[in-house]
Amino acid sequence: MRMPRSLILGSLLTMVFAGGALLSFIWTPYDIETLAIPQRLQTPTGAHWLGTDQLGRDIVSMIMMGARTSIAVALLAVGIGICLGVPLGLVAAARRGSMLDEVIMRGNDLIFAFPSLVIAILITAVFGAGATNAIIAIGIFNIPVFARVTRGAALSFWSRDFILAARVAGKSPARISVEHILPNIANLLIVQSTIQFSLGILAVAALSYIGLGAQPPTASWGRMLADAQTLASIAPHVALVPGLAIVFTVLGLNLMGDGLRDLLDPRIRVART
Amino acid sequence: MKLLTTMMLAGSAAMLATGALAQNTHIDVAMQLEPPNLDPTGGAAQAIDSVVYSNIFEGLTRFMSDGSVVPGLAERWDISDDGLVYTFHLRSGVTFHDGTSMDAEDVKFSLDRARAEDSTNAQKGLFANITDVTVIDPLTVQVTLSVPTGSFLFNMAWGDAVIVAPESIGTAATNPVGTGAFVFQDWVQGDHISIARNPGYWGTPAVLESVTFRFISDPTAAYAALMAEDVDVFAGYPAPENVPQFEADPRFQVLIGNTEGETILAMNNGAEPFNNRLVRKAVAHAIDRQAIIDGAMYGMGTPIGTHFAPHNPDYIDLTGLSNYDPELSRQLLAEAGYPDGFDTVMTLPPPSYARRGGEIIAAQLREVGINAEIQNQEWAQWLEVTFGGHDYGLTIVSHTEPMDIGIYANPGYYFQYDNPDFQKLMATLNQTTEPAARSDLLKQAQTIIAEDYVNGYLFELAIPTIARAGIEGLWLNQPTAAIDMTAVSWP
């Protein structure tokens, strides 16, 4: 069967930035913690492929380090969502209609009811700006997303014959959830993860942009954008590069999510064959 | 007469041609911070003085843009031979904006109110030496001091020492009533404050009919507002990187003036490890001032080596005591018992000199092994935690009060410098009126704090004012926070 084109393009884009982030652990063209103010605001040259920023730091290196921050924060935030949201959704589906189901799902509705970014700003403003608090703030809003998706998908399986068979065989609802339901809804969760991941990257950028994300000297795309704002008319590349990095990463992840859904969703798969 | 009419016609034709009829009599001034209230005698915020100083409120004496002190509401004064009694002769015919007359009773009320036990004046020190204020006649008032105070006339020029009336002071926070050339009109919070020409002004009336102060805190918005000509003047323009563009644009003029703002890397002298002089010296030598001035301020600012304004005649250049020498800095750290450096916290208030300068200084300190974790704080938070609570290691702030070296004699001040010798020197200075002796004492004071490395002395803040080409009469320098519009006019 054919790989969806969006998956290939999306994966390529994602791999460029993920690769840059991984590479930054062992090598960056320049050390971004050393400032070279006399060399600031250079346009792209052979020595600095994307030029230098307002403090003379190499923009390629900044983007690589920024990719690391963005990906790490978004990944951990999605991780929080999966680790807490998926079990909650499975429990709610296993005990569908019970009081527990109501409590879990109405709790989720409660979190959903808040504008996520505003609460993330509140959390980081109260507990202090920094990467850890940004992860928690973004992660909290991933929980209800995964809980809902999990519950909805799991419910459709609970009425299926093979689950009935498992119940007759005496398996507990917990075992059924883990051994039979979870593998069947995994592809849905993977697709949802890529979407949440791209939203996470945007949220990190937004928090950093207003100064509530990772603090200097840690590089972050959002702060690069904010710092470059007033330079837009003097050195547009300083603002354009982190902006494009955000755009292409999010685009890549969304394309990848689309492609994965095409590839993994059984209904679409059936329709195509 | 015919010539005059022709000129007027030509003038109105030109006005119509530019499509801005109100332009010749109105100016929109933008500033970064909005004042929290409008009573300069009851608040410390610089933004209050920016709006009301000289425009709405006046004192016995006043500052000019070059820093000189000239007669204000007091026409002239006599000083007794022992330097203890000042007899002020007030101008006659001065009225407050509400129509009540300004006389000696108002002066007595203002000074007594400022120095009272329960006074909320932010600069009570200005009035500390006053023992008595006596009304001789409606236009004469006598002020008696406890000790000769060389800086008394200078003190009376501050925005905190303006003359207010007992009838109107109660509502001054929202409806300031003074004697100035402009009358307060309205204040739409978060947006603007309007003032209009005072027709009954005692002195030279203002040229402009009205002025609107707008508050634009975001540097990008500030740039856009000026470029779109939404505002005519931006006092204290917050993005120095754009200044060359305005300089190159014939629509604008750029005034880069001195301020009294000593920008310092303050160190918490009261806590480990900055209670150790060697550590403070190490920090001072780890800082590359020029890199900070270039990187954070795009070259605007004069390096300083002590807490004193370089344009003051008594300034001595002590930058050599703390030249950039990371190698020496590492040695000093090792000597102080920190061969591997240490961790500390650097709190940063919102102004760009602090946020941008902080990032550069943190990088410079990392070079010698000091790891300063940056914590951005809003002003209220900074005032509470850093300034009031002394809970910090390093911080960056600009001290914009004029002649404020006396703060080093106050051990309770936020950097907690406690040196009895310095305190004694300041006490002597306050009682000295002879200019040569004062100058000598001030130089000694500068040297003591520089040699003690109390703080890292970075640069004297420069203030860029950007205005539409042709506007005249704006202050170049900022001897005190003020946007004095009384002499400003369109060409």
Interface residues (C-beta under 8 A of the other chain):
Chain A: E33 T34 L35 I37 P38 R40 Q54 L55 G56 G128 A129 G211 Q215 P216 P217 Q229 T230 L231 A232 S233 I234
Chain B: P219 T220 Y223 A239 E241 N242 P244 Q245 A291 D294 G295 G358 E359 I360 A362 A363 Q364 R366 E367 E373 I374 Q375 N376
